[in-house]
Amino acid sequence: MSKEKLILTKEDESKASMPVFIDADLHEKLLELKKETKIPLRRIVEKMIRFSIDNVVIEESE
């Protein structure tokens, strides 16, 4: 599997926000990334989804 990394570049903080519905523990981790990078949650989640889609491996079940 690829060892590529998801790169987040710090930004100036945005005043707009949108809800993201995920488990509380994942939301907390995203908030930590948002705090560190000042990237809106929506953009962090979009980047993660795009990265995942581009790097997904589908395996047959046993």
For each residue, the residues with C-beta under 8 A, 3 or more apart:
1: 55 57
2: 55
3:
4: 51 55
5:
6: 47 48 51
7:
8: 33 37 39 44 47
9: 37 39
10: 36 37 38 39
11: 14 37 38 39
12: 38
13: 38
14: 11 17 38 40
15:
16: 40
17: 14 40 41 42
18: 40 41 42
19:
20: 27 30 41 42 45
21:
22: 26 27 30
23: 26 27
24: 27 28
25: 28 29
26: 22 23 29 30
27: 20 22 23 24 30 31
28: 24 25 31 32
29: 25 26 32 33
30: 20 22 26 27 33 34 41 44 45
31: 27 28 34 35 41
32: 28 29 35 36
33: 8 29 30 36 37 39 44
34: 30 31 37 38 39 40 41 44
35: 31 32 38
36: 10 32 33
37: 8 9 10 11 33 34 44
38: 10 11 12 13 14 34 35
39: 8 9 10 11 33 34 43 44
40: 14 16 17 18 34 43 44
41: 17 18 20 30 31 34 44 45
42: 17 18 20 45 46
43: 39 40 46 47
44: 8 30 33 34 37 39 40 41 47 48
45: 20 30 41 42 48 49
46: 42 43 49 50
47: 6 8 43 44 50 51
48: 6 44 45 51 52
49: 45 46 52 53
50: 46 47 53 54
51: 4 6 47 48 54 55
52: 48 49 55 56
53: 49 50 56
54: 50 51
55: 1 2 4 51 52
56: 52 53
57: 1
58:
59:
60:
61:
62:
